[in-house]
Amino acid sequence: MDAVETVLAWSIPGGTLSVVGVAVYELLRQRRRKRKGTPLATTTVNEITAMFYGSKRMELEHRDSVAVMREEEAQGAPPRRVDLDRGVVVLRPDPGPGTPASGG
């Protein structure tokens, strides 16, 4: 076996071991710093998977687009008032089927 065959034979196991090593390092670092965000090893595995599966690429793009969308406070939720200083939440009950809804 010459040098090129050896490099090609060890490229997949070496790459796998390096990703596992980076993942272990990031887990140890993340526990100490309480850091948020996507770890490098996770991003690497996601991108490698996306090379072989088109549906994974679409999932990653959808996840990115959802992450940058603005969230509204009352996005589909019933109207409510929250007073964090007093620790009070005011909920208004839904009107019954025969009760006219108030506009206020």
Residue pairs with C-beta under 8 A, 6 or more apart in sequence:
1 9
19 41
19 44
19 45
20 41
22 40
22 41
22 44
23 39
23 41
23 42
26 39
26 40
26 41
27 39
29 35
30 39
46 56
46 60
49 56
50 56
50 57
50 60
78 91
78 92
78 94
79 92
80 89
80 90
80 91
80 92
81 89
81 90
82 88
82 89
82 90
83 89
83 90
95 101
95 102
